[in-house]
Each structure stands twice: as structure tokens, then as C-alpha cells.
Amino acid sequence: MRPILLRGGRLIDPANGRDGLFDILIVGEKISEVRPEIKEYPVDTEIIDCTGKWVLPGLVDIHVHLRDPGYEYKEDIESGMRAAVCGGFTTICCKANTLPVNDNPVVTEYIISKAKKVGLCDVYPIGAVSKNLEGKELAEIGEMVKAGIVAISDDGNCVYNSELMKNALLYSLQFGIPVSDHCEDIYLKGTGVVNEGKASIITGLKGIPPVGEEIVVFRDLVLAKYTGGRIHFDHISTRGSVDVLRWAIERGIEYTAEVTPHHLLLTEDAVCSFDPDTKVNPPLRSEEDREALIEALKEGVIQIIATDHAPHDRLSKEGDYVNASFGISGLETAFSLVLKLVWEGKLPLEVVVKAMTVNPANAYNLDAGRIDIGKFANVTVVDPDLEWVVDPSRFYSKGKNTPFKGWRLKGRVIKTIYRGKVVYDFSLET
């Protein structure tokens, strides 16, 4: 493997406080040097001119559905990893709602083994909180930790049993991993499919009230304070939830929280098209909610951007809105979509990079999201001026389900380097 010199790019590395023009020398799998100018390097070095480009730590996504094992027709580990590196992600964490469920070390070991064979990025499994995601009995958490999980979550299913959540948080203390919750009062949600409000009124579809999320966010914060456990909130979507998180900050309750690109960019207005690709859980909310999420991210009330990459086969997204599956395929568009908010002056670039590198890495105790000498060379190169149109037919993911089809975006990942090897190169596609 030839050494690589990334020359003259704007290095944005919030973990180390770097934002300026730097050269980066990669030798083998590791970062060898980071300097404003590197004049001496091995004779066989591949020089990549990064003039006018951004050089970032490999992006980190802690909320991905790889569907493997069990639903490989929607996504498999290899197709999901290819989608990840196309989007600039060198580290992803996959949820447990597979078949069989990742509630035991055998499934955990299968995911890790298959991902290592593909070798395009780091894949960390998230184990289930409860057996078979049923919310009744704790899964084999200790054994899964030994096998390699980095968090526990019944993603897609709220841990609605407060006693079970309390015990899960106590386990999080014992094993040093966070509990990640999909906050949703299942009784308030019922059979809802859109936001309760404008969307439900105009479409006539059953609504999901925002308060159903906010109630569980509050409960989890109180339980985290009571147990001392580590709580992480998946895909926060309402202004009320942001208000509850601010309440927690005032009282010194520790937590981490994420928001998705689609909740930052879309509102319930998109649902009025009846396009099943806009169907997601939590649902797209109001403009007021969207603005609150952007402000919360800017202020650090929400610290992380995660895709909630949820690929589906076309059949699952065709037909009527009620019966279509929830979810958006998001790995390949996430960074470019959020850049739209940067260009509009609504989010600082450093906030975005931090929320997609070091912050998610820290939340899940991952050795990722930073450019350090002697560490693995996981690097993402972005052309901030490159304009492109979202075409799901060209996705590496098997899931073509995106409400952003046809959007013209500015800024794109053009190279992804994983452990010193270029695993994605946009120039090879054109």
C-alpha cells in the first residue's frame, strides 16, 4: 500500500482545534504527519492535491440500519458499507432490529465478522435492550458487550417499561455503554403515521402527537439522573423535546442527543404530497419544530447528527401511505444535505463537522472522529463547490427510498480513505 500525501487542503478537525491549510502524510494504515507543509516523504508516495477542498476526519454515524441478518433484500452489510463510504462515513453503528434480533453474542459476532471481511469501514453493532425487542426481559447485555457491542437500543421500539429502562441504565453503568432510546409513547402513537397537526388535518391520516416523544424524553432523563446511567436520545424531532433537554442541562443531568438531516431540512408540508418516501418515524414535524432543532444543534443542546439510515425495498414503499414502511435511506446524502444549512447561514460549518465526527464518537466511546498522528488514517475529502443532483438510482445502498430525489446540492464527498486506503473515489464515477 503506497503512502498518501494529502496536500494543501483545509483541514477541519474540531477534536484537535484545527481549521486551516495542512498537509497530511499517511504511511501504511496510520497518520504519519500533520503539518502546514510536508516537504519530505517516501519516493513512492501518491500525492493527492486537495487545494480548495476540505479534509475532515472520517465521518461517524451512530444510527444505521444494515438489515443484515434477515432482511438482506433491503440492505446487506456490504451494500450498507459501500453506501457509508460514498457518504464519507468511515465509522458506523448498526441497530439491532435484524432477524434474528441482535440480542445475543452470536448475532453480534456474525455482524462484526462479515463487516471485517468487507473491510470498507468500521462497523460497530448496537445490541438490543430487551430480548427480541419485546420490552419484557433484558437481553444478554454482558455477553454482547464481550462480543463487541458499543451501546444498547430497542430502536424502532421505545423501551416503554420504566422498570426495564431503569435496569438497562444500571447495566450501562456496569459496562460503560450508553442506552439509546427511541422516545415514543406507544399508546399516544397508536396507529399514527404523520405528525398530529397540519399534516394530519390536511391529509386525513392518523396523527402522531409530538407530546408522545416529549413525555418519554422527560422520563428517561429522570431515570438517568436517578441511576447515574448513560442515556442517548435517538432522532429528536420536536421543540418540546428540545425544551425538556434544556431543562435537563439546567439541572446538571448528563445525556447525548441526535437529530437527523431529514428533520433538519423537511417539515410536515412534504407529507402532503402523499409520497411514501416522506414517511418516517418520528414523523416530519412543523416548521417551528425544525427551527428549534437547528437552534438546539447550534447551541449544543443536541450534539450529534445521525442519519437513521433506513433502507427499504421498493415494494415496502409503494402503494398507500398508511401501509408503507417508515424510513429514509440517508447515508449517501447526509453530509451534502446538512451543508445546505451551512450555505444558508443557519449552521456554522464547524458545528456540522463536530456533530458528524468527534461528538458521535465520544457518545459511543469510539476511537474515531479525529485526525491524530499514530492513529488509523480515516479521512474524508470534500469538494465544497461541487454541485450534484440526488439520483437514488445511483445509490450504492439497496434502499432507493429518499424524499430528496431530484434535489440539487452543493458540496460532495469526493474521496473516503479508510485505514490508509482510498475506498471511495467520486472521480471514478464520472
For each residue, the residues with C-beta under 8 A, 3 or more apart:
1: 28 29 420 421
2: 44 45 46
3: 25 26 27 28 32 41 42 44 45 46
4: 25 26 45 46 48 377 417 420 422
5: 23 24 25 26 38 41 45 46 47 48
6: 9 23 24 25 26 48 50 55 379 381
7: 23 38 47 48 49 50 51
8: 21 23 49 50 51
9: 6 21 22 24 50 51 53 54 55 381
10: 19 20 21 50 53 54 55
11: 18 19 20 21 22 24 34 55 56 371
12: 18 19 54 55 56 349 350 353
13: 16 17 18 19 56 57 357 370 371
14: 17 19 350 353 354 357 358
15: 57 357 358 369 370 371
16: 13 370 371 372
17: 13 14
18: 11 12 13 22 34 371
19: 10 11 12 13 14 350
20: 10 11 36
21: 8 9 10 11 36
22: 9 11 18 34 35 36 55
23: 5 6 7 8 33 34 35 36 37 38
24: 5 6 9 11 31 33 34 38 55 371 377 379
25: 3 4 5 6 31 32 33 34 38 41 45
26: 3 4 5 6 30 31 32 377 379 417 420
27: 3 30 32 42 420
28: 1 3 420
29: 1 376 377 419 420 421
30: 26 27 373 374 375 376 377 420
31: 24 25 26 34 371 372 373 374 375 376 377
32: 3 25 26 27 373
33: 23 24 25 38 373
34: 11 18 22 23 24 25 31 371 373
35: 22 23 38
36: 20 21 22 23
37: 23
38: 5 7 23 24 25 33 35 41
39:
40:
41: 3 5 25 38 45
42: 3 27 45
43:
44: 2 3
45: 2 3 4 5 25 41 42
46: 2 3 4 5
47: 5 7
48: 4 5 6 7 381 415
49: 7 8
50: 6 7 8 9 10 53 55 381
51: 7 8 9
52: 383 384 385
53: 9 10 50 381 382 383 384 414
54: 9 10 12 381 382 383 384
55: 6 9 10 11 12 22 24 50 379 380 381 382
56: 11 12 13 59 88 353 357 379 380 381 382
57: 13 15 60 353 357 358 368 369 370 371 378 379 380
58: 88 89 90 91 121 357 368 369 378 379 380 416 417 418
59: 56 87 88 89 90 91 335 356 357 380
60: 57 89 90 91 92 356 357 358 360 361 366 368 369
61: 64 84 89 91 92 93 306 307 309 331 334 356 360
62: 92 93 151 180 232 258 304 306 360 363 364
63: 93 95 155 180 234 235 258 260 306 307 308 309
64: 61 80 84 92 93 94 95 307 308 309 331
65: 75 94 95 97 155 308 309 310 311 327
66: 75 76 77 80 92 94 98 111 123
67: 70 71 72 74 75 76 80 98 311
68: 71 72 75 76 77 80 98 111 114
69: 72 98 99 100 107 110 111
70: 67 98 99 100
71: 67 68 74 75 98 99
72: 67 68 69 75 76
73: 313 398
74: 67 71 311 312 313 316 398 399
75: 65 66 67 68 71 72 79 80 83 311 397 398 399
76: 66 67 68 72 79 80 398
77: 66 68 80 81 111 114 115 118 123
78: 81 82 114 118 120
79: 75 76 82 83 396 397 398
80: 64 66 67 68 75 76 77 83 84 92 94 309 311 331 397
81: 77 78 84 85 92 115 118 120 121 123
82: 78 79 85 86 120 396 397
83: 75 79 80 86 87 309 311 329 331 332 395 396 397
84: 61 64 80 81 87 89 90 92 120 121 331
85: 81 82 88 89 90 120 121 416 418 423 424
86: 82 83 331 332 395 396 413 416 424
87: 59 83 84 307 331 332 333 334 335 413
88: 56 58 59 85 335 380 382 413 416 424
89: 58 59 60 61 84 85 92 121 331 380 416
90: 58 59 60 84 85 121 122 368 378 379 380 416 417 418
91: 58 59 60 61 121 122 124 361 366 368 369 378
92: 60 61 62 64 66 80 81 84 89 121 122 123 124 331
93: 61 62 63 64 123 124 125 126 150 151 364 366
94: 64 65 66 80 111 123 124 125 126
95: 63 64 65 126 153 155 156
96: 101 102 103 125 126 127 128 133 152 153 154 155
97: 65 101 133 155 156 157
98: 66 67 68 69 70 71 101 102 107 111
99: 69 70 71
100: 69 70 103 104 107
101: 96 97 98 107 128 131 132 133
102: 96 98 107 108 111 125 126 127 128 144 149
103: 96 100 107 127 128 130 131 132 133 139 140 144
104: 100 107 108 139 140 143 144
105: 108 109 140 143 144 146 147
106: 109 110
107: 69 98 100 101 102 103 104 110 111 125
108: 102 104 105 111 112 125 127 144 147 148 149
109: 105 106 112 113 147 148
110: 69 106 107 113 114
111: 66 68 69 77 94 98 102 107 108 114 115 123 125
112: 108 109 115 116 123 125 147 148
113: 109 110 116 117
114: 68 77 78 110 111 117 118
115: 77 81 111 112 118 119 122 123
116: 112 113 119
117: 113 114
118: 77 78 81 114 115
119: 115 116 418
120: 78 81 82 84 85 418 423
121: 58 81 84 85 89 90 91 92 378 418 423
122: 90 91 92 115 366 368 378 418
123: 66 77 81 92 93 94 111 112 115
124: 91 92 93 94 148 149 150 364 366
125: 93 94 96 102 107 108 111 112 144 148 149 150
126: 93 94 95 96 102 149 150 151 152 153 155 180
127: 96 102 103 108 139 141 144 145 149 151 152 153
128: 96 101 102 103 131 132 133 139 152 153 154
129: 133 135 138 139 141 152 153 154 159 164 165 168 179
130: 103 133 134 135 136 137 138 139 154 159 164
131: 101 103 128 134 136 137 138 139
132: 101 103 128
133: 96 97 101 103 128 129 130 154 156 157
134: 130 131 137
135: 129 130 154 157 158 159 160 161 164
136: 130 131 161 164
137: 130 131 134 164
138: 129 130 131 141 164 167 168 171
139: 103 104 127 128 129 130 131 144 152
140: 103 104 105 143 144
141: 127 129 138 144 145 152 168 171 175
142: 145 146 171 174 175
143: 104 105 140 146 147
144: 102 103 104 105 108 125 127 139 140 141 147 148 149 152
145: 127 141 142 148 149 175 177
146: 105 142 143
147: 105 108 109 112 143 144
148: 108 109 112 124 125 144 145
149: 102 108 124 125 126 127 144 145 152 177
150: 93 124 125 126 177 364 365 366
151: 62 93 126 127 177 178 179 180 232 364
152: 96 126 127 128 129 139 141 144 149 168 171 172 177 178 179 180
153: 95 96 126 127 128 129 179 180 181 182 234
154: 96 128 129 130 133 135 157 158 159 181 182
155: 63 65 95 96 97 126 180 182 234
156: 95 97 133 182 281
157: 97 133 135 154 182
158: 135 154 181 182 183 184 185 186 216
159: 129 130 135 154 164 165 168 179 181
160: 135 185 186 216
161: 135 136 164 165
162: 165 166 219 223
163: 166 167
164: 129 130 135 136 137 138 159 161 167 168
165: 129 159 161 162 168 169 179 181 219 220 223
166: 162 163 169 170 223 226 227
167: 138 163 164 170 171
168: 129 138 141 152 159 164 165 171 172 179 229
169: 165 166 172 173 179 223 224 227 228 229 230 231
170: 166 167 173 174 227 229
171: 138 141 142 152 167 168 174 175 179 229
172: 152 168 169 175 176 177 178 179 229 230 231
173: 169 170 176 227 228 229 230
174: 142 170 171
175: 141 142 145 171 172
176: 172 173 365
177: 145 149 150 151 152 172 230 364 365
178: 151 152 172 230 231 232 256 363 364
179: 129 151 152 153 159 165 168 169 171 172 229 230 231 232
180: 62 63 126 151 152 153 155 232 233 234
181: 153 154 158 159 165 216 220 231 232 233 234
182: 153 154 155 156 157 158 234 235
183: 158 213 214 216 217 220 233 234 236 241
184: 158 188 189 208 212 213 216 281 282
185: 158 160 188 189 211 212 213 215 216
186: 158 160 189 190
187: 190
188: 184 185 208 209 211 212 215
189: 184 185 186 192 208 209 212
190: 186 187 206
191: 206
192: 189 196 200 205 206 207 208 209 283
193: 205 206 208 279 283 321 322
194: 199 200 203 205 206 207 208 268 271 279 283 284 321
195: 198 199 200 207 208 210 268 271 283 284 285 286
196: 192 199 200 207 208 209 210
197: 200 201 207 210 268 285 286
198: 195 201 202 268 269 286
199: 194 195 196 202 203 205 207 268 269 271 272 283 284
200: 192 194 195 196 197 203 204 205 206 207
201: 197 198 204
202: 198 199 272
203: 194 199 200 271 272 274 321
204: 200 201
205: 192 193 194 199 200 271 321 322
206: 190 191 192 193 194 200 322
207: 192 194 195 196 197 199 200
208: 184 188 189 192 193 194 195 196 212 281 282 283
209: 188 189 192 196 212
210: 195 196 197 213 214 237 238 239 240 241 285 289
211: 185 188 214 215 240
212: 184 185 188 189 208 209 215 216
213: 183 184 185 210 216 217 236 237 238 240 241 282
214: 183 210 211 217 218 238 240 241 243 244
215: 185 188 211 212 218 219
216: 158 160 181 183 184 185 212 213 219 220
217: 183 213 214 220 221 233 236 241 244 245
218: 214 215 221 222 244 247
219: 162 165 215 216 222 223
220: 165 181 183 216 217 223 224 231 233 255
221: 217 218 224 225 231 244 245 247 248 253 255
222: 218 219 225 226
223: 162 165 166 169 219 220 226 227 229 231
224: 169 220 221 227 228 229 230 231 253 254 255
225: 221 222 228 251 253
226: 166 222 223
227: 166 169 170 173 223 224
228: 169 173 224 225
229: 168 169 170 171 172 173 179 223 224
230: 169 172 173 177 178 179 224 254
231: 169 172 178 179 181 220 221 223 224 255 256
232: 62 151 178 179 180 181 255 256 257 258 363 364
233: 180 181 183 217 220 236 241 245 255 256 257 258
234: 63 153 155 180 181 182 183 258 306 308
235: 63 182 258 259 260 263 282 306 308
236: 183 213 217 233 241 242 245 257 258 259 263 293 296 302
237: 210 213 241 259 263 282 283 285 289 293
238: 210 213 214 241 242 282 285 289 292
239: 210 242 243 288 289 292 293
240: 210 211 213 214 243 244
241: 183 210 213 214 217 233 236 237 238 244 245
242: 236 238 239 245 246 292 293 295 296 301 302
243: 214 239 240 246 247
244: 214 217 218 221 240 241 247 248
245: 217 221 233 236 241 242 248 249 255 257 296 301 302
246: 242 243 249 250 301
247: 218 221 243 244 250 251
248: 221 244 245 251 253 255
249: 245 246 252 253 301
250: 246 247
251: 225 247 248
252: 249
253: 221 224 225 248 249
254: 224 230
255: 220 221 224 231 232 233 245 248
256: 178 231 232 233 303 304 359 363
257: 232 233 236 245 301 302 303 304
258: 62 63 232 233 234 235 236 302 303 304 305 306 360
259: 235 236 237 263 264 293 296 297 302 304 305 306
260: 63 235 263 264 305 306 307 308 328 330
261: 264 265 305 307 330 333 334 337 338
262: 265 266 280 284 308 328 330 337 403 404
263: 235 236 237 259 260 266 282 284 285 289 290 293
264: 259 260 261 290 293 294 297 305 337 338 341
265: 261 262 290 337 338 340 341 404
266: 262 263 269 270 278 284 290 403
267: 270 284 285 286 287 289 290
268: 194 195 197 198 199 271 272 283 284 285 286
269: 198 199 266 272 287
270: 266 267 273 275 278 284 403
271: 194 195 199 203 205 268 274 275 278 279 283 284
272: 199 202 203 268 269
273: 270 278
274: 203 271 321
275: 270 271 278 403
276: 279 317 318 319 320 321 324 325 401
277: 317 328 401 402 403 405
278: 266 270 271 273 275 284 403
279: 193 194 271 276 283 317 321 324 325 326 327
280: 262 283 284 308 310 326 327 328
281: 156 184 208 326 327
282: 184 208 213 235 237 238 263 285
283: 192 193 194 195 199 208 237 268 271 279 280
284: 194 195 199 262 263 266 267 268 270 271 278 280
285: 195 197 210 237 238 263 267 268 282 289 290
286: 195 197 198 267 268 289 290
287: 267 269 290 291
288: 239 291 292
289: 210 237 238 239 263 267 285 286 292 293
290: 263 264 265 266 267 285 286 287 293 294
291: 287 288 294 295
292: 238 239 242 288 289 295 296
293: 236 237 239 242 259 263 264 289 290 296 297 302
294: 264 290 291 297 298 341 346 347
295: 242 291 292 298 299 301
296: 236 242 245 259 292 293 299 301 302
297: 259 264 293 294 300 301 302 303 305 347 351 355
298: 294 295 346 347 348 351
299: 295 296
300: 297 303
301: 242 245 246 249 257 295 296 297
302: 236 242 245 257 258 259 293 296 297
303: 256 257 258 297 300 355 359 363
304: 62 256 257 258 259 355 356 359 360 363
305: 258 259 260 261 264 297 334 338 352 355 356 360
306: 61 62 63 234 235 258 259 260 360
307: 61 63 64 87 260 261 330 331 334
308: 63 64 65 234 235 260 262 280 327 328 330
309: 61 63 64 65 80 83 328 329 330 331 397 399
310: 65 280 326 327 328 329 330 399 401
311: 65 67 74 75 80 83 327 329 397 398 399 401
312: 74 316 317 325 327 329 399 401
313: 73 74 316 317 398 399
314: 317 318 400 401
315: 318
316: 74 312 313 324 325 401
317: 276 277 279 312 313 314 324 325 401
318: 276 314 315 324
319: 276 323 324
320: 276 323 324
321: 193 194 203 205 274 276 279 324
322: 193 205 206
323: 319 320
324: 276 279 316 317 318 319 320 321
325: 276 279 312 316 317
326: 279 280 281 310
327: 65 279 280 281 308 310 311 312 399 401
328: 260 262 277 280 308 309 310 401 402 403
329: 83 309 310 311 312 332 392 395 397 399 400 401 402
330: 260 261 262 307 308 309 310 333 334 402
331: 61 64 80 83 84 86 87 89 92 307 309 334 397
332: 83 86 87 329 395 396 397
333: 87 261 330 336 337 390 402 404 409
334: 61 87 261 305 307 330 331 337 338 356
335: 59 87 88 338 339 352 356 382 411 413
336: 333 339 340 388 409 410 411 412 413
337: 261 262 264 265 333 334 340 404 407 409
338: 261 264 265 305 334 335 341 342 347 352 356
339: 335 336 342 343 352 384 409 410 411
340: 265 336 337 343 344 409 410
341: 264 265 294 338 344 346 347 352
342: 338 339 345 346 347 348 349 352
343: 339 340 410 411
344: 340 341
345: 342
346: 294 298 341 342
347: 294 297 298 338 341 342 351 352
348: 298 342 351 352
349: 12 342 352 353
350: 12 14 19 353 354
351: 297 298 347 348 354 355
352: 305 335 338 339 341 342 347 348 349 355 356
353: 12 14 56 57 349 350 356 357
354: 14 350 351 357 358 359
355: 297 303 304 305 351 352 359 360
356: 59 60 61 304 305 334 335 338 352 353 359 360
357: 13 14 15 56 57 58 59 60 353 354 360 361 368 369 370
358: 14 15 57 60 354 361 362 369 370
359: 256 303 304 354 355 356 362 363 369
360: 60 61 62 258 304 305 306 355 356 357 363 364 366 369
361: 60 91 357 358 364 366 367 368 369 370
362: 358 359 365 366 369
363: 62 178 232 256 303 304 359 360
364: 62 93 124 150 151 177 178 232 360 361
365: 150 176 177 362
366: 60 91 93 122 124 150 360 361 362 369
367: 361 375 376
368: 57 58 60 90 91 122 357 361 378
369: 15 57 58 60 91 357 358 359 360 361 362 366
370: 13 15 16 57 357 358 361 375
371: 11 13 15 16 18 24 31 34 57 375 379
372: 16 31 375
373: 30 31 32 33 34
374: 30 31
375: 30 31 367 370 371 372
376: 29 30 31 367 419 420
377: 4 24 26 29 30 31 417 419 420
378: 57 58 90 91 121 122 368 417 418 419
379: 6 24 26 55 56 57 58 90 371 415 416 417
380: 55 56 57 58 59 88 89 90 413 415 416 417
381: 6 9 48 50 53 54 55 56 413 414 415 416 417
382: 53 54 55 56 88 335 411 412 413 414
383: 52 53 54 386 411 412 414 426
384: 52 53 54 339 410 411
385: 52 410 411
386: 383 410 411 412 414 426
387: 408 409 410
388: 336 408 409 412
389: 406 407 408 409
390: 333 402 404 405 406 407 409
391: 394 405
392: 329 395 400 401 402 405
393: 400
394: 391 429
395: 83 86 329 332 392 399 400 402
396: 79 82 83 86 332
397: 75 79 80 82 83 309 311 329 331 332 400
398: 73 74 75 76 79 311 313
399: 74 75 309 310 311 312 313 327 329 395
400: 314 329 392 393 395 397
401: 276 277 310 311 312 314 316 317 327 328 329 392
402: 277 328 329 330 333 390 392 395 405
403: 262 266 270 275 277 278 328
404: 262 265 333 337 390 407
405: 277 390 391 392 402
406: 389 390
407: 337 389 390 404
408: 387 388 389
409: 333 336 337 339 340 387 388 389 390 412
410: 336 339 340 343 384 385 386 387
411: 335 336 339 343 382 383 384 385 386
412: 336 382 383 386 388 409 426
413: 86 87 88 335 336 380 381 382 416 424 426
414: 53 381 382 383 386 425 426 427
415: 48 379 380 381 422 424 425 426
416: 58 85 86 88 89 90 379 380 381 413 422 423 424
417: 4 26 58 90 377 378 379 380 381 420 421 422 423
418: 58 85 90 119 120 121 122 378 421 423
419: 29 376 377 378
420: 1 4 26 27 28 29 30 376 377 417
421: 1 29 417 418
422: 4 415 416 417 425
423: 85 120 121 416 417 418
424: 85 86 88 413 415 416
425: 414 415 422 428 429
426: 383 386 412 413 414 415 429 430
427: 414 430
428: 425
429: 394 425 426
430: 426 427
